[in-house]
């Protein structure tokens, strides 16, 4: 598989994947668009993290179609994506995760988790799913824990984080719920030793953005650093560097990428609230991902319909790389290889 960046158009008349090839210096060039066989919402924002995901082996791309209520899976290739399967998710899918061929989709309206097995011919539903989630939970993201023994869901409506055990067959166990350290837990990513870094949008209060860290152990979720603020607004998305030392978070309301350091004990500390600036004070900075080699950070700005890129230094510093224009106003999700 070549080095690429993928974004979904989220268009209601037909969802598409916009594929960009990444050159060795990190710059991008659009290489094509590929129909998902489903439909997006057409909304200028898709409120979730993980609507476009590359599988762990790099061989497939998973895309949620929130407008038509289904999930698409592509095989990845040097020059093209090939649509393998589009299957109903049982709700309104906005986030997806995969590990070892097990796939879970987060449906956000009539909230539920739908499970699938990724096979050569596409996706097969896992028995006993979809699993209903509490009404009013307003979930934001689903993600596998690093050892694959469970999945995590952040719940904005109930200010909580839920852990579901998952066995090798993909069957879900009984959930364990932990109150969020701060209000409106949103996106998350895993760092060293299973440390969970979660963004907190604080109900979109100006200047109240924060992130917290947790350690998952024996099915429990233990808070470590609580609501470490960055002075910015509407923090929502998170990624962690390959070495687990730094977390980058995007602040939707003011155009900044913040950098947090992750300590060996799971502690979190703010290093630079404005490690990267798209356009200071401009709204729209949202989905983000690191290239597979960890050298480059790419962020979608849905309001300006652009991708912003930075080179990532060994010490976590971000150096502007460039911008790429021409995205549809409804663009959402971003995955990089």
Backbone torsions as a table, in degrees:
resi	resn	phi	psi	omega
1	UNK	NA	133.6	178.5
2	UNK	-77.8	173.7	-179.0
3	UNK	-86.3	122.9	-171.6
4	UNK	-143.0	164.8	168.3
5	UNK	-126.2	133.5	-178.3
6	UNK	-121.8	138.4	176.6
7	UNK	-136.1	146.3	174.0
8	UNK	-97.3	145.3	-178.6
9	UNK	-76.9	-27.8	179.2
10	UNK	58.9	31.4	-178.5
11	UNK	-85.5	138.5	-175.9
12	UNK	-70.5	-26.8	-179.1
13	UNK	-80.5	-5.6	178.7
14	UNK	155.6	113.5	-177.8
15	UNK	-74.0	144.6	179.6
16	UNK	-134.0	153.8	168.1
17	UNK	-98.2	127.2	174.6
18	UNK	-97.2	116.7	-174.8
19	UNK	-106.9	131.1	178.1
20	UNK	-120.6	132.3	174.2
21	UNK	-84.6	137.5	178.3
22	UNK	-100.0	122.8	175.7
23	UNK	-78.5	164.2	-179.3
24	UNK	-56.1	-28.5	179.5
25	UNK	-86.1	4.0	177.3
26	UNK	94.0	-12.5	179.8
27	UNK	-71.3	156.6	-173.9
28	UNK	-117.4	152.0	170.1
29	UNK	-141.5	131.9	-178.2
30	UNK	-68.5	132.0	-175.8
31	UNK	-110.1	-9.0	178.3
32	UNK	157.3	170.7	174.3
33	UNK	-124.8	147.7	-172.6
34	UNK	-139.1	123.5	-178.8
35	UNK	-66.6	138.6	177.4
36	UNK	-86.7	-12.5	-173.7
37	UNK	79.2	4.5	178.5
38	UNK	-130.2	-168.6	-177.2
39	UNK	-129.8	147.5	174.2
40	UNK	-92.7	-173.0	-179.0
41	UNK	-90.0	-21.6	-174.6
42	UNK	79.3	-4.3	178.9
43	UNK	-70.7	144.7	177.8
44	UNK	-67.6	-10.5	177.5
45	UNK	-143.2	136.2	176.3
46	UNK	-110.5	102.0	-167.6
47	UNK	-75.4	79.9	178.7
48	UNK	-166.9	166.5	169.1
49	UNK	-116.0	135.8	175.8
50	UNK	95.0	34.5	177.6
51	UNK	-82.8	-13.9	174.4
52	UNK	-132.2	123.6	-173.0
53	UNK	-140.1	136.2	171.3
54	UNK	-91.1	133.8	-178.9
55	UNK	-68.1	161.6	-174.2
56	UNK	-59.4	-31.2	179.4
57	UNK	-86.8	-1.5	178.8
58	UNK	76.6	0.5	-173.5
59	UNK	-88.9	-11.6	-177.2
60	UNK	-138.4	155.2	174.2
61	UNK	-120.8	130.1	179.0
62	UNK	-108.9	133.8	-176.6
63	UNK	-135.9	127.8	176.5
64	UNK	-85.6	139.7	175.8
65	UNK	-113.5	91.5	-172.4
66	UNK	-70.3	-24.2	-179.1
67	UNK	-77.4	-33.6	-177.9
68	UNK	-106.6	-3.1	174.2
69	UNK	72.0	39.9	179.0
70	UNK	-144.6	172.6	-177.8
71	UNK	-120.9	134.9	178.1
72	UNK	-109.3	143.2	175.1
73	UNK	-126.6	129.7	177.9
74	UNK	-113.9	151.5	163.0
75	UNK	-90.9	143.2	-178.1
76	UNK	-97.5	146.9	178.8
77	UNK	-144.1	176.5	-178.2
78	UNK	-63.1	-37.8	-172.6
79	UNK	-119.2	-11.7	-174.5
80	UNK	-157.2	161.4	167.4
81	UNK	-100.4	141.4	177.4
82	UNK	-118.2	119.6	-179.8
83	UNK	-68.8	120.8	-177.3
84	UNK	-96.4	-40.4	-171.3
85	UNK	-164.5	142.8	168.5
86	UNK	-129.2	124.9	-171.1
87	UNK	-135.9	140.2	178.0
88	UNK	-59.0	142.4	-179.9
89	UNK	-99.6	-8.3	-179.4
90	UNK	85.6	15.1	-179.9
91	UNK	-179.9	-146.7	178.1
92	UNK	-108.7	97.6	-173.0
93	UNK	-79.7	132.9	178.7
94	UNK	-135.6	-5.0	178.0
95	UNK	-151.5	145.2	-178.4
96	UNK	-143.6	151.6	178.1
97	UNK	-143.9	154.6	-179.0
98	UNK	-145.4	142.7	169.1
99	UNK	-156.1	129.7	177.5
100	UNK	57.5	32.7	179.6
101	UNK	84.7	-6.0	175.3
102	UNK	-91.4	130.9	-176.2
103	UNK	-124.0	132.7	173.9
104	UNK	-125.9	133.6	179.8
105	UNK	-111.7	134.0	176.6
106	UNK	-96.0	115.5	173.2
107	UNK	-95.0	131.0	-169.4
108	UNK	-103.6	-15.1	176.8
109	UNK	-113.3	119.7	-160.8
110	UNK	64.7	60.2	-164.0
111	UNK	-56.4	138.0	-179.9
112	UNK	-162.2	166.5	173.5
113	UNK	-115.2	124.1	176.9
114	UNK	-109.9	133.0	-177.7
115	UNK	-111.5	145.5	179.9
116	UNK	-142.1	157.7	169.0
117	UNK	-107.3	130.3	178.9
118	UNK	-86.0	113.3	-179.9
119	UNK	-113.0	175.6	179.3
120	UNK	-58.1	-35.4	-177.5
121	UNK	-91.6	-1.6	-179.7
122	UNK	139.2	-137.4	-174.2
123	UNK	-118.0	134.2	174.7
124	UNK	-115.2	130.3	-179.7
125	UNK	-61.0	143.1	173.7
126	UNK	-87.1	132.0	179.8
127	UNK	-56.4	152.9	177.2
128	UNK	69.3	16.0	169.9
129	UNK	-125.7	154.9	7.2
130	UNK	-67.3	147.5	174.3
131	UNK	-101.3	121.0	-178.5
132	UNK	-66.2	141.8	172.2
133	UNK	-106.9	159.5	-175.8
134	UNK	-59.1	138.9	173.5
135	UNK	-59.1	138.9	179.2
136	UNK	83.1	2.6	-179.0
137	UNK	-72.5	-25.9	178.9
138	UNK	47.0	62.1	-176.1
139	UNK	-68.8	149.5	-175.4
140	UNK	-112.9	-34.0	-176.1
141	UNK	-155.0	149.5	169.5
142	UNK	-122.3	142.5	179.4
143	UNK	-157.8	142.1	174.8
144	UNK	-71.1	145.3	169.7
145	UNK	-74.9	157.9	-173.4
146	UNK	-56.6	-36.0	-178.0
147	UNK	-84.3	-0.4	175.6
148	UNK	76.8	5.4	-175.8
149	UNK	-89.2	5.1	179.5
150	UNK	-172.3	170.9	173.8
151	UNK	-126.8	154.9	179.9
152	UNK	-117.6	142.7	174.8
153	UNK	-129.9	131.2	173.3
154	UNK	-94.5	139.0	-174.6
155	UNK	-122.1	104.8	-178.6
156	UNK	-69.8	-36.4	-175.0
157	UNK	-70.4	-30.3	-178.4
158	UNK	-111.3	6.8	179.9
159	UNK	48.6	56.7	-176.7
160	UNK	-147.2	165.6	177.2
161	UNK	-126.1	131.9	-176.9
162	UNK	-117.9	135.8	175.4
163	UNK	-111.8	127.8	175.2
164	UNK	-113.7	121.0	170.9
165	UNK	-62.9	145.7	178.2
166	UNK	-134.2	128.0	177.7
167	UNK	-89.1	179.4	-175.2
168	UNK	-63.0	-26.9	179.5
169	UNK	-80.1	-11.5	-178.7
170	UNK	96.7	5.9	178.8
171	UNK	-77.7	137.3	-178.3
172	UNK	-87.6	138.3	173.5
173	UNK	-91.7	-167.2	-179.0
174	UNK	-76.4	135.8	-174.8
175	UNK	-75.4	152.9	172.2
176	UNK	-119.3	127.6	-175.6
177	UNK	-112.8	140.1	178.8
178	UNK	-128.0	131.9	175.2
179	UNK	-63.9	138.0	177.3
180	UNK	-69.9	146.1	178.2
181	UNK	-64.7	-32.9	178.6
182	UNK	-133.0	166.0	-176.9
183	UNK	-73.6	153.2	176.0
184	UNK	60.2	58.5	173.7
185	UNK	-63.4	136.6	-170.2
186	UNK	-126.8	-104.2	-178.4
187	UNK	-83.3	162.7	179.0
188	UNK	-152.6	164.9	175.6
189	UNK	-154.0	158.5	-179.0
190	UNK	-103.4	141.9	-179.5
191	UNK	-118.8	-144.8	-175.0
192	UNK	-61.8	141.5	172.0
193	UNK	50.8	33.6	177.8
194	UNK	78.4	13.3	176.5
195	UNK	-62.7	130.2	-179.6
196	UNK	-100.8	122.0	178.0
197	UNK	-107.1	121.9	-174.1
198	UNK	-122.5	131.5	174.6
199	UNK	-81.5	152.4	179.9
200	UNK	-132.0	113.1	-174.8
201	UNK	-81.3	-9.1	176.3
202	UNK	50.0	44.1	175.9
203	UNK	59.6	26.6	178.6
204	UNK	65.9	21.7	176.2
205	UNK	-68.4	134.7	-177.9
206	UNK	-63.0	130.8	176.6
207	UNK	74.7	8.8	-174.9
208	UNK	-106.3	6.0	-176.8
209	UNK	-58.7	144.5	-177.7
210	UNK	-155.3	169.8	172.8
211	UNK	-139.0	149.4	177.6
212	UNK	-127.4	159.7	175.9
213	UNK	-123.6	152.2	-178.5
214	UNK	-140.8	155.0	172.1
215	UNK	-114.7	128.5	177.0
216	UNK	-95.5	125.6	-178.8
217	UNK	-148.1	126.0	178.3
218	UNK	51.4	38.4	176.6
219	UNK	82.5	1.1	178.3
220	UNK	-103.8	159.8	179.3
221	UNK	-119.6	111.5	-176.2
222	UNK	-110.5	121.6	177.2
223	UNK	-64.4	141.8	176.1
224	UNK	-115.8	-70.9	175.8
225	UNK	-105.0	127.8	-174.7
226	UNK	-104.1	123.1	169.9
227	UNK	45.1	65.7	176.0
228	UNK	-82.1	105.2	-173.8
229	UNK	-75.2	156.3	175.9
230	UNK	-123.4	3.7	177.0
231	UNK	74.8	3.3	-179.4
232	UNK	-100.5	-163.7	-173.3
233	UNK	-138.2	140.4	175.2
234	UNK	56.0	54.2	173.1
235	UNK	-68.9	134.6	-174.8
236	UNK	-139.6	-35.2	-171.2
237	UNK	-116.9	151.3	-176.6
238	UNK	-144.1	141.3	169.2
239	UNK	-137.6	158.1	-179.5
240	UNK	-125.0	139.4	179.9
241	UNK	-63.4	159.0	-175.9
242	UNK	-59.4	-30.8	179.0
243	UNK	-85.4	-0.4	176.6
244	UNK	75.2	8.5	-174.0
245	UNK	-87.5	-26.2	-173.6
246	UNK	-133.9	144.5	172.5
247	UNK	-115.7	132.4	174.4
248	UNK	-106.9	130.6	179.5
249	UNK	-124.0	143.9	178.3
250	UNK	-102.2	139.9	179.9
251	UNK	-108.2	104.4	-171.4
252	UNK	-58.9	-37.6	-169.4
253	UNK	-81.2	-15.1	-172.2
254	UNK	-141.1	13.0	168.9
255	UNK	76.9	19.3	-176.3
256	UNK	-113.3	146.1	167.3
257	UNK	-104.5	126.2	179.4
258	UNK	-103.2	149.9	177.9
259	UNK	-116.3	126.6	174.0
260	UNK	-112.3	144.3	172.1
261	UNK	-93.4	140.0	178.4
262	UNK	-110.7	118.8	-177.4
263	UNK	-83.0	167.3	-177.7
264	UNK	-62.8	-28.4	-179.8
265	UNK	-88.7	5.9	-178.9
266	UNK	92.5	-2.6	178.4
267	UNK	-68.2	152.6	-175.7
268	UNK	-123.1	135.7	176.4
269	UNK	-139.4	140.0	178.9
270	UNK	-76.8	126.3	176.8
271	UNK	-101.9	-38.8	-177.5
272	UNK	-156.9	111.1	-178.7
273	UNK	-67.8	-25.4	-179.3
274	UNK	-126.0	53.4	179.8
275	UNK	-61.2	-33.1	175.1
276	UNK	-138.0	137.4	178.5
277	UNK	-122.9	124.6	172.5
278	UNK	-77.9	-81.4	168.7
279	UNK	-131.5	112.8	-171.6
280	UNK	-58.3	126.8	178.1
281	UNK	87.4	-7.6	179.9
282	UNK	-87.8	136.0	179.4
283	UNK	-78.2	163.5	169.4
284	UNK	115.9	-10.2	-179.0
285	UNK	-72.1	124.1	-171.7
286	UNK	-145.7	-105.9	-172.3
287	UNK	-56.8	142.8	-177.7
288	UNK	-146.9	159.2	172.6
289	UNK	-161.4	156.2	174.3
290	UNK	-96.8	146.5	173.4
291	UNK	-61.1	159.9	-176.6
292	UNK	-57.7	-32.8	178.5
293	UNK	-86.6	-0.8	176.7
294	UNK	76.5	6.5	-174.4
295	UNK	-84.4	-20.8	-173.5
296	UNK	-134.1	143.9	175.9
297	UNK	-114.3	130.6	178.5
298	UNK	-121.0	137.1	-177.8
299	UNK	-133.3	137.3	176.2
300	UNK	-88.1	127.6	168.6
301	UNK	-108.1	102.2	-174.1
302	UNK	-70.1	-32.1	-177.2
303	UNK	-71.5	-39.8	178.3
304	UNK	-92.3	-1.0	175.9
305	UNK	57.6	47.7	-178.0
306	UNK	-138.2	158.1	166.6
307	UNK	-102.3	132.3	173.1
308	UNK	-106.9	141.5	179.8
309	UNK	-129.0	147.9	175.9
310	UNK	-135.4	148.9	168.6
311	UNK	-86.8	136.0	-176.8
312	UNK	-99.7	120.1	177.6
313	UNK	-79.1	166.0	179.9
314	UNK	-61.5	-27.2	179.2
315	UNK	-96.2	13.6	177.8
316	UNK	85.4	-1.8	178.6
317	UNK	-68.5	148.3	-179.3
318	UNK	-111.9	129.7	177.5
319	UNK	-117.1	128.1	-177.0
320	UNK	-55.1	135.5	-177.6
321	UNK	-109.4	-37.6	-179.0
322	UNK	155.6	176.9	175.8
323	UNK	-132.7	153.7	-179.3
324	UNK	-134.5	124.3	-168.6
325	UNK	-98.9	-179.9	169.4
326	UNK	91.0	15.4	177.7
327	UNK	-78.0	151.7	173.9
328	UNK	-67.9	155.3	-177.0
329	UNK	-63.2	-22.7	-178.0
330	UNK	-93.4	5.1	-174.8
331	UNK	-54.6	143.5	-178.0
332	UNK	-154.5	160.0	176.8
333	UNK	71.0	148.1	175.5
334	UNK	-156.5	128.1	175.7
335	UNK	-133.0	136.8	-178.1
336	UNK	-122.9	146.8	176.6
337	UNK	-118.5	NA	NA
